[in-house]
Amino acid sequence: MRDFAGFSDCDSTTKKAMIDFSFHIAYGNMDEAFRAIKLIKNESVWENMCRMCVKNQNLSVAKMCLGNMRNLRATHALRKAEQADMEVPAQTAMLAIALGMRDEAEKLLKSCGRHDLLNEIHQSQCEWGRAISVAEKHDRIHLTTTQYNYARYLESQSASGTADQLNLSEDSAQSTDDNGKESFGTPAVEKAIQLYEKASTHHFDVPRMLSDNYSNLLSYVNHKNEPALYKWWAQFCESTGSIELALEYYEKANDILSMVRVLCYLEKYDEAMQLCNREGSLEDDDDPMGPYGDHLATSRSSSGFLGSSSGPTSTSSQGSAVSLASATKAACYYLAQQFESQYSSDQNPKTFQQAITYFMRAEAYTNACRLCKDAGDFDQLKNVASLGSMTDKLDAAKFLEAQETQDCRDKALQLYSMAGQGMKVGAVV
């Protein structure tokens, strides 16, 4: 009988004890079953008994068998499963894995619906085709994690030079190559790229994986035509000192803030101002906005930054428009800071006016008010504060009131009135 496999070399006392144990276990008489086997000393007998307990899902007897076997690994696996409050079949499956009973473990996990654990078993055995199949059919919540782990495995095998020994045909039918005929490396690398893309981690992991081969990396970046990858490549170019190339890819990524930052570094302030005027230029198709107008107009129509000119605006296009406005404000704020820094050194009125203009376009009214106070431009201060928050109005009004000139007191009076501070108006009058 299969339940008594491995007992052929045992003495008659051991065989009788095993028969009695099986009989009492079948009738559920646990006390008599334990008495029948308490004198057994052979570890192989205990191991076979533990295997029987796995098939019967009798964990109480299995624990006693493990204690006599002195199998710490299996004991730890069972204890860990109990502490995790797993179902009895799942606990038994963990014990079965520790005892090398893979088929029994898979049956038990399927019976209790623990396909997540079954997925982990396949991954631990590098059975990636079966792991992805289980994830796709029964464990969708861990599908992207499985794909990511498979990609990391392929990447490690490719780096160690053992990728040629892999069999990638078992799940090739399940994967569609989005890259057409263009190749970015070995079959293992190609497969890893596909899996990283499915796991939505390719913006970081693919550049990292291909970082040793710049030609393949650049081909991949250009082929995918995704702003996140363009920005990654632009940042890489900037870090290596290829400023002009970085500017080109920041342009492709529509990263206005980074473009303005690089243009300011190159001291091309006129072009930076053209970019900061982007929102108004995009509303007028006849104004191409200088050297960046053609590309940005194309990006607007292809990427939907401001939505379609006909029909109702979709939610995604509204979100893109908001994102574009925020990026433009950030770029205007950065440019205004550059002009403010220049003004502090050259005291040029034109530079001062440019700083105020771009602070206002960035809606950074507090910064604009501070600059007006430092420059002593009270007329500009009153105009800027009137557009700001109540705090900006009150701060500017107090500053103007302290100047003790009639013109400043009149301006303070207007700002107090705008801020709804009627009592202050009376005090100033």
Residue pairs with C-beta under 8 A, 6 or more apart in sequence:
3 22
3 52
3 55
4 18
4 22
4 48
5 48
6 44
6 45
6 47
6 48
7 14
7 15
7 18
7 45
7 48
10 18
10 42
10 45
13 39
14 40
14 42
14 45
17 36
17 37
17 39
17 40
18 37
18 40
18 45
18 49
20 32
20 33
20 36
20 37
21 33
21 36
21 37
21 49
22 52
24 30
24 32
24 33
24 36
25 33
25 56
25 58
25 61
30 60
30 61
33 61
34 61
34 64
37 49
40 46
40 68
43 68
43 69
43 70
46 65
46 68
46 69
47 65
47 69
47 71
47 99
49 61
49 65
50 62
50 65
50 66
50 69
50 74
50 95
50 99
51 99
51 101
52 58
53 59
53 61
53 62
53 65
54 62
54 92
54 95
54 96
54 99
54 101
54 104
55 104
57 88
57 89
57 92
57 108
59 78
59 88
59 91
59 92
59 95
62 78
62 92
62 95
63 75
63 78
66 74
66 75
66 78
67 75
71 98
71 99
73 98
74 95
74 98
74 99
77 94
77 95
77 97
77 98
78 91
78 94
78 95
78 98
80 94
81 90
81 91
81 94
81 95
82 91
86 94
86 114
87 112
87 114
89 108
89 109
89 111
89 112
89 114
90 108
90 109
90 112
90 114
90 117
92 108
93 104
93 105
93 106
93 108
93 109
93 112
93 114
93 117
94 105
94 117
96 102
96 104
96 105
96 108
97 105
97 121
102 121
102 125
105 121
106 118
106 121
109 115
109 117
109 118
109 121
110 118
113 138
115 134
115 137
115 138
115 139
116 139
116 141
116 142
118 134
118 139
119 131
119 134
119 135
119 139
119 142
119 146
122 128
122 130
122 131
122 134
123 131
123 146
123 149
123 150
126 153
128 146
128 150
128 153
128 171
129 170
129 171
129 174
131 146
131 150
132 143
132 146
132 147
132 150
132 171
132 174
133 171
133 174
135 142
135 143
135 146
135 147
136 143
136 174
139 146
144 198
144 199
144 200
145 199
147 195
147 196
147 198
147 199
148 195
148 196
148 199
148 201
148 205
150 195
151 191
151 192
151 193
151 195
151 196
151 199
151 205
152 192
154 163
154 166
154 188
154 189
154 191
154 192
154 195
155 188
155 189
155 192
155 209
157 163
157 166
157 188
158 185
158 186
158 188
158 189
158 192
163 186
163 187
163 188
163 189
164 186
166 188
168 187
168 188
168 191
172 191
175 191
175 194
175 195
176 194
177 190
177 194
178 194
178 197
179 190
179 193
179 194
179 223
182 219
182 223
183 190
184 190
184 193
184 210
184 216
184 219
184 220
185 193
185 210
185 213
185 216
189 209
189 210
192 209
193 202
193 206
193 209
193 220
196 202
196 205
196 206
196 209
197 206
202 224
202 229
203 226
203 228
203 229
203 232
204 232
206 217
206 220
206 229
207 217
207 221
207 229
207 232
207 233
207 236
210 216
210 217
210 220
211 217
217 233
218 233
220 229
221 229
221 230
221 232
221 233
221 249
227 252
227 253
227 254
227 255
227 303
228 253
230 249
230 250
230 252
230 253
231 249
231 250
231 253
231 255
231 258
233 249
234 245
234 246
234 247
234 248
234 249
234 250
234 252
234 253
234 255
234 258
235 246
235 258
237 243
237 245
237 246
237 249
238 246
238 262
243 262
243 265
243 266
246 262
247 259
247 262
247 263
247 266
250 258
250 259
250 262
251 259
251 292
251 295
251 296
252 295
254 296
254 299
254 303
254 305
255 327
256 275
256 276
256 278
256 324
256 327
256 328
256 330
256 331
257 327
257 330
257 331
257 334
259 272
259 275
259 292
259 331
260 272
260 275
260 276
260 331
260 334
260 335
261 334
263 269
263 271
263 272
263 275
264 272
264 334
264 335
264 338
269 335
269 338
271 290
271 291
271 292
272 331
272 335
272 338
273 335
273 354
273 358
274 281
274 289
274 290
274 291
274 292
275 289
275 292
275 331
276 328
276 331
276 332
276 335
276 358
276 361
277 289
278 289
278 292
278 296
278 328
279 324
279 325
279 328
280 287
281 287
281 288
281 289
281 293
282 289
282 296
282 297
282 300
282 305
282 306
285 297
287 293
288 294
288 297
289 296
299 305
300 306
303 320
304 314
304 316
304 317
304 320
305 317
305 320
305 321
305 323
305 324
306 317
306 320
306 321
306 324
307 313
307 314
307 317
307 318
307 320
307 321
308 314
308 317
313 321
328 361
329 361
329 362
329 363
330 362
332 358
332 359
332 361
332 362
333 358
333 359
333 362
333 364
333 367
335 358
336 354
336 355
336 356
336 357
336 358
336 359
336 361
336 362
336 364
336 367
336 368
337 355
339 351
339 352
339 354
339 355
339 358
340 355
340 359
340 367
340 371
342 348
342 351
342 355
343 351
343 352
343 355
343 371
343 375
352 371
352 375
352 377
355 368
355 371
356 368
356 371
356 372
356 380
356 384
359 365
359 367
359 368
359 371
360 368
360 384
360 387
365 384
365 385
365 387
365 388
365 389
365 392
366 388
366 389
366 391
366 392
368 384
368 388
369 381
369 384
369 385
369 388
369 392
369 395
369 396
372 378
372 380
372 381
372 384
373 381
373 396
373 399
378 400
378 403
378 407
378 408
378 411
379 411
381 396
381 399
381 400
381 411
382 396
382 400
382 411
382 414
382 415
384 392
384 396
385 392
385 393
385 395
385 396
385 397
385 415
386 393
386 414
386 415
386 418
388 396
390 419
390 420
393 415
393 416
393 418
393 419
394 415
394 416
394 419
394 421
396 412
396 415
397 411
397 412
397 413
397 415
397 416
397 419
397 421
397 424
398 412
400 408
400 409
400 411
400 412
400 415
401 408
401 409
401 412
401 428
403 409
409 428
412 428
413 425
413 428
413 429
416 424
416 425
416 428
417 425
